[in-house]
Amino acid sequence: MRSRLPLLAIFPVTVLTIVLATPFVLGDHPVRWESGSALPRIVKDGSKDSTTPADDSSGTTPSSSAASSAADTLKVAKPWKAGMAQWGVQLYWEEEKKKRSGTFIEDQARKHAKYLIGLGANSVSLSFPFFTEGITSDELSAESKTPSPERLQRVLKVFEDAGFRTTLRPIMDEASLDPPTGWRGNIEPASRSAWFASYKKFLTPYLEVAEEEKANTFVIGTELNSLEGDAGWDALVASAEKTFSGEVAYDANWDNYVSGRINMPVSHLGVDAYFPVKVADTAPVETLVEGWNDWLDKKATGPLPNLTIAEAGIGAMTRAYHAPGDFYTKRAVNPQVQANWYKAVCQVVQERQMQGLYWWSIWFDDDPNTPPDDKVASRLDFAGRPQTEKAVKACFTSDYAGPGTTAQ
C-alpha cells in the first residue's frame, strides 16, 4: 500500500517569505539550459547481469585524475545492496547531436561509468529533460533534446552491467518558463487533468524501459511545488506502479521541504538542497555543517534515515555559499569553496544517517576527465576539479555503510 509523505513545518511569516522568494531570485533549481518521510516500500538488491555491450570505438578513454586501476574492469567495487548508502551523481543527458550513434552514447556511458567507479560511486541517476510551452500550458512533450526511451535504455544498460544502482529522473526544462522568476516549481496548467494525462503519455515509455532494465528507482516528479498534493498524482502513480515494479519517488525542492507540506503518494522522498548559508568564502567546513544542520532542523532534528539528498552542489566561485544553486552567474573561480561545501554535505549525510546523496551534476556529452573551461562552463561543474574530486572520493569511500549505522 502506498504511503503518504506528510511533512509539516511551522515558520515565522518573515522567514517563510524569504525562503519562498529565494529560489526565484537566485536560481536554486540548477538544470543547465542553453539559451522524515515514509519508508521505501520496494528496494532492490542491485544485482545485475554482467553482459556489457561491445566497444567498437577506435578511440581511447582518458584516465581520470580520480580513477584507479580498479576502474579498468568497469565494475563497481562494492555494488549497492538494500540498506547501503547511495553514493551517486546526477548525470544530465540532453541530446546535443541528433545523429550521434548508439555506439557513441554507449562509449560515453562507459567513460562516465569508469570515472564514477574511480570516485567510489555505487549509484547513478540519469536525469533528462522534457518540455512544456509555458507556465499555464497543459501539454508536455519530448523534443529533440530529449533522449528517446530506446537510447536511454542503451545507456542505462551500461550502468546496470557495471553494477550501479540506477535511477531514471525526467525533469522539466525551464527555457520556456521565463527563468529565473518562472520555473518548474510555479507552473499553473490551465487544465490540471489535461496536464496529468499528457504527463502520463510522456512517462509511460520511460517507465517501460526502467522496468525492462530493472532500474531501482523512477522519479515521478522533481521540484513541482505548485502541483504537490494534487489529486492527479494518485492515478498517475498508480499507473506508474503497474508498469514499473521498483521504487517510485518524488524529489522536492529545498524551500517546500522545510516550509511546506509535501503530500505525495510515492514510496520515497528526495530533496534538492540549494538553500543559502550566509557565511564568508573562508568559512571552515564545521561552519558549513552547522548551516546545513540549522536548515534541516527546521523540518526535523536528529537522524533522517528515510531521506536522500537527490541533488547537492555548489558553484566553484566566490560568494557561492549565499546561493549554492546559482548557475546563471559566473563570478571568480574559487575551487576551495566548492570542495569545502562537498565535505560538509558528506559529513551531514553521515551524521544524520541519511540514505545517501547525488551530486549535481555531470553533463552526458562532456568528458569528465577534462577540466572545465571556466569561460563557458557552469561553475557548478565539479568533474575535472581536483580538490572537489578528492572530497567526493573521500566521501564515497568512507566507512559510512548506510542508515542506522554510525559514521566512522
C-alpha positions in Angstrom: 0.0 0.0 0.0 1.4 3.4 -0.9 2.3 5.7 1.9 1.8 9.4 2.0 4.6 11.7 3.0 3.1 14.3 5.4 5.9 16.8 6.0 4.9 19.8 8.1 6.8 22.8 9.3 5.8 25.9 11.2 7.7 29.0 10.1 7.6 32.6 11.2 6.0 34.6 8.3 9.1 36.7 7.7 11.4 33.7 7.4 8.9 31.9 5.2 8.7 34.8 2.8 12.4 35.0 2.4 12.7 31.2 1.9 10.0 31.1 -0.7 11.3 34.1 -2.6 14.9 33.0 -2.7 14.6 30.3 -5.4 13.0 32.7 -7.9 15.6 35.4 -7.4 18.8 33.3 -7.1 18.1 30.3 -9.2 18.0 27.3 -6.8 17.0 24.7 -9.3 20.1 24.3 -11.4 19.3 22.4 -14.6 21.7 23.8 -17.2 19.9 25.2 -20.2 21.5 26.9 -23.1 19.6 30.0 -24.1 11.1 12.3 7.9 9.3 10.7 5.1 7.7 7.2 4.7 9.9 4.1 4.5 10.5 2.9 0.9 8.2 0.1 0.0 10.3 -1.5 -2.7 14.0 -1.7 -2.7 16.0 -3.9 -5.0 19.3 -5.6 -4.1 21.2 -4.1 -7.0 22.3 -7.4 -8.5 22.9 -7.2 -12.3 24.0 -9.5 -15.1 27.5 -9.0 -16.5 26.8 -8.6 -20.2 28.4 -5.3 -21.4 27.9 -4.0 -25.0 30.9 -4.4 -27.2 33.0 -1.3 -27.5 33.6 -0.8 -31.2 35.2 2.6 -30.8 38.7 3.1 -32.2 39.3 5.8 -29.7 40.8 5.6 -26.2 39.3 6.8 -23.0 41.4 9.2 -21.0 42.2 8.1 -17.5 40.6 10.2 -14.7 42.6 12.0 -12.1 40.1 10.4 -9.6 40.2 6.9 -11.2 42.3 4.0 -10.0 43.3 0.8 -11.9 40.3 -0.9 -10.4 38.1 1.2 -12.7 39.6 -0.5 -15.8 37.3 -3.5 -15.2 34.2 -1.3 -15.4 32.7 -2.9 -12.3 31.6 -1.1 -9.1 33.9 -2.3 -6.3 31.1 -2.7 -3.8 27.7 -2.9 -5.6 24.8 -1.3 -3.8 22.6 -3.6 -1.7 19.4 -2.8 0.2 20.3 -0.7 3.3 23.6 0.6 1.9 24.3 4.3 1.4 23.7 5.6 -2.1 26.8 7.4 -3.2 26.0 8.9 -6.6 26.0 11.6 -9.3 23.2 13.1 -11.3 24.2 12.5 -15.0 22.3 15.0 -17.0 21.6 14.0 -20.6 20.4 16.5 -23.1 20.7 15.3 -26.7 23.1 17.7 -28.4 23.6 15.9 -31.7 20.7 14.1 -33.3 22.8 11.8 -35.4 25.2 10.6 -32.8 25.2 6.8 -33.0 24.2 4.2 -30.4 27.9 3.3 -30.2 28.8 6.9 -29.3 26.3 7.1 -26.5 27.4 3.7 -25.1 31.1 4.8 -25.2 30.1 8.0 -23.4 28.3 5.9 -20.8 31.3 3.7 -20.3 33.5 6.7 -19.9 31.3 8.1 -17.2 31.0 4.7 -15.5 34.7 4.4 -15.4 35.1 7.9 -13.9 32.4 7.2 -11.3 33.9 3.9 -10.3 37.2 5.7 -9.8 35.4 8.1 -7.4 34.0 5.2 -5.4 30.4 5.8 -6.5 27.8 3.0 -6.4 24.8 4.8 -7.8 23.9 7.0 -10.8 20.8 8.9 -11.6 20.1 9.6 -15.3 18.3 13.0 -15.5 16.9 14.1 -18.8 14.6 16.9 -20.0 11.0 17.1 -21.1 9.4 20.2 -22.3 6.3 22.5 -21.9 5.2 25.6 -23.8 4.8 27.9 -20.8 3.7 28.4 -17.2 0.0 27.7 -18.0 0.5 25.0 -20.6 -1.1 21.6 -20.0 0.9 19.9 -22.8 4.2 18.1 -22.0 6.4 16.5 -24.7 9.7 15.1 -25.7 11.6 17.3 -28.1 14.9 17.0 -30.0 16.9 17.4 -26.8 15.0 14.6 -25.0 16.8 11.2 -25.3 14.4 8.6 -26.7 13.4 5.6 -24.5 15.5 3.3 -26.7 18.6 5.4 -26.5 18.2 5.9 -22.8 17.8 2.1 -22.4 21.2 1.6 -24.1 22.9 3.9 -21.7 21.1 2.5 -18.7 22.2 -1.0 -19.6 25.9 0.1 -19.5 25.5 1.3 -15.9 23.4 -1.7 -14.9 26.0 -4.1 -16.3 28.7 -2.2 -14.3 26.9 -2.8 -11.1 25.5 0.7 -10.4 22.3 1.3 -8.5 20.2 3.2 -11.2 17.6 5.9 -11.2 15.7 7.4 -14.1 14.7 11.0 -13.5 12.8 13.1 -16.0 12.9 16.8 -15.2 11.0 19.7 -16.7 13.2 22.0 -18.8 12.7 25.7 -17.9 13.7 27.5 -21.0 10.1 28.4 -21.9 9.2 29.4 -18.4 10.9 32.8 -18.4 13.5 32.0 -15.7 14.6 32.8 -13.1 11.2 34.2 -12.0 9.4 31.4 -13.9 10.5 27.9 -13.1 9.1 24.4 -12.8 8.0 25.0 -9.3 5.4 27.6 -10.1 3.7 26.3 -13.2 -0.1 26.6 -13.2 -1.6 24.4 -16.0 -4.8 25.7 -17.5 -6.3 22.2 -17.1 -4.6 20.0 -14.5 -6.4 16.9 -15.7 -5.1 17.5 -19.2 -1.6 18.1 -17.7 -1.6 14.8 -15.9 -2.9 13.0 -18.9 -0.2 14.5 -21.1 2.5 13.6 -18.4 1.3 10.0 -18.2 1.6 9.7 -22.0 5.1 11.0 -21.9 6.3 9.0 -18.9 4.9 5.5 -19.9 7.6 4.5 -22.4 10.3 5.5 -20.0 8.7 3.5 -17.2 8.6 0.5 -19.5 12.3 0.9 -20.2 13.0 1.3 -16.4 11.1 -1.9 -15.8 12.8 -3.8 -18.6 16.3 -2.9 -17.4 15.3 -3.4 -13.7 16.2 0.1 -12.6 16.0 0.7 -8.9 14.1 4.0 -8.8 11.9 6.1 -11.1 11.5 9.7 -10.0 7.9 10.6 -11.0 8.4 14.3 -10.4 11.0 16.9 -9.5 10.6 20.3 -7.9 7.0 20.7 -8.9 6.0 22.8 -5.9 2.7 24.2 -7.2 1.4 20.7 -8.1 2.3 18.9 -4.9 -0.7 17.3 -3.2 -2.9 17.4 -6.3 -5.3 14.5 -6.6 -4.0 13.8 -10.1 -0.9 12.2 -8.6 -2.9 9.3 -7.2 -3.9 8.0 -10.6 -0.6 8.8 -12.2 1.5 7.0 -9.5 -0.9 4.0 -9.5 -0.5 3.7 -13.3 3.3 4.0 -12.9 3.3 1.2 -10.3 1.5 -1.1 -12.7 4.3 -0.6 -15.3 7.3 -0.3 -13.0 7.9 -2.6 -10.1 10.7 -0.6 -8.5 10.7 2.4 -6.2 8.6 5.3 -7.3 10.0 8.5 -5.8 9.5 12.3 -5.8 12.2 14.9 -5.4 11.1 18.0 -3.5 12.7 21.4 -3.8 14.5 22.7 -0.7 12.1 25.6 0.0 9.0 23.4 0.2 10.8 20.7 2.1 11.2 22.8 5.2 8.4 25.3 4.8 5.6 23.4 3.2 3.7 20.2 3.3 4.9 17.5 0.9 1.9 15.2 0.3 2.7 12.8 -2.5 1.6 9.2 -3.0 5.1 7.8 -3.5 7.5 5.3 -1.9 10.3 7.6 -1.2 11.2 11.3 -0.9 14.4 13.0 -2.0 15.3 16.7 -1.7 17.2 19.0 -4.0 19.2 21.1 -1.4 20.3 24.5 -2.5 19.5 26.6 0.5 21.7 29.6 1.3 24.3 29.7 4.1 25.3 33.3 4.7 29.0 32.9 5.6 32.2 34.1 4.1 34.2 32.2 1.5 36.8 31.4 4.2 34.3 29.7 6.5 35.6 26.3 7.7 33.8 23.1 6.9 32.5 23.0 10.5 30.6 26.2 10.0 29.0 24.9 6.8 28.0 21.8 8.7 26.3 24.0 11.2 24.5 25.8 8.4 23.2 22.5 7.0 22.0 21.3 10.4 20.3 24.6 11.1 18.3 24.2 7.9 17.5 20.5 8.4 16.4 21.2 11.9 13.6 23.4 10.6 11.9 20.2 9.5 13.2 17.6 12.0 16.1 17.1 14.4 18.2 14.0 14.7 18.7 11.2 12.2 16.9 11.3 8.9 17.2 7.7 7.7 14.4 7.9 5.2 15.8 10.9 3.3 18.0 11.1 0.3 19.8 14.2 -0.9 18.7 13.9 -4.5 20.7 16.9 -5.6 23.6 18.7 -3.9 26.1 21.0 -5.5 27.5 24.5 -5.5 29.5 26.7 -7.8 33.3 26.8 -7.6 33.2 30.6 -7.2 33.3 33.4 -4.7 30.2 34.1 -2.6 28.6 30.8 -3.7 27.5 29.9 -0.2 24.9 32.6 -0.4 23.2 31.0 -3.4 24.5 27.4 -3.9 22.3 26.7 -7.0 23.0 29.9 -8.9 24.0 28.7 -12.3 23.3 31.9 -14.1 26.3 33.7 -12.6 30.0 33.3 -13.3 32.0 35.0 -10.6 35.7 34.5 -9.9 36.6 30.8 -9.7 37.2 29.5 -6.2 37.7 25.7 -6.1 38.0 25.6 -2.3 34.5 27.0 -1.8 33.1 24.0 -3.8 35.4 21.4 -2.1 34.5 22.6 1.4 30.8 22.5 0.6 31.1 18.9 -0.6 33.0 17.9 2.5 30.3 19.5 4.7 27.4 17.8 2.8 29.0 14.4 3.1 29.6 14.9 6.8 25.9 15.9 7.4 24.6 12.9 5.4 26.6 10.6 7.5 25.9 12.2 10.9 22.2 12.5 10.1 22.2 8.9 8.9 20.6 9.6 5.5 20.1 7.2 2.7 22.7 8.9 0.6 23.3 11.7 -1.8 23.7 12.6 -5.5 26.0 15.4 -6.7 24.7 17.8 -9.3 26.0 17.2 -11.9 27.9 15.8 -14.9 26.8 16.7 -18.5 26.4 13.5 -20.5 28.3 14.8 -23.6 31.2 16.1 -21.5 34.4 14.3 -20.9 34.6 14.0 -17.0 38.3 13.7 -17.2 38.8 17.1 -18.7 39.0 20.2 -16.5 36.0 22.5 -17.2 36.6 25.6 -19.4 35.6 28.3 -16.9 35.0 30.8 -19.7 31.9 28.9 -20.7 31.3 26.1 -18.2 28.8 26.2 -15.4 30.6 26.9 -12.1 28.6 24.0 -10.7 30.6 21.6 -12.7 32.8 19.5 -10.5 34.4 16.9 -12.7 37.9 17.8 -13.5 38.3 20.0 -10.4 40.9 18.1 -8.3 40.0 19.5 -4.9 36.3 18.6 -5.3 37.1 15.2 -6.8 39.2 14.5 -3.8 36.4 15.4 -1.5 33.9 13.3 -3.4 36.2 10.2 -3.3 36.8 10.6 0.4 33.1 10.8 0.9 32.2 7.8 -1.3 34.9 5.6 0.2 34.2 6.5 3.8 33.2 3.9 6.4 29.5 5.0 6.5 27.6 1.9 5.5 24.1 3.4 5.4 21.1 4.4 7.5 21.1 3.0 11.0 24.9 2.7 11.1 27.3 5.0 12.9 29.6 7.2 10.8 33.2 6.4 11.4 
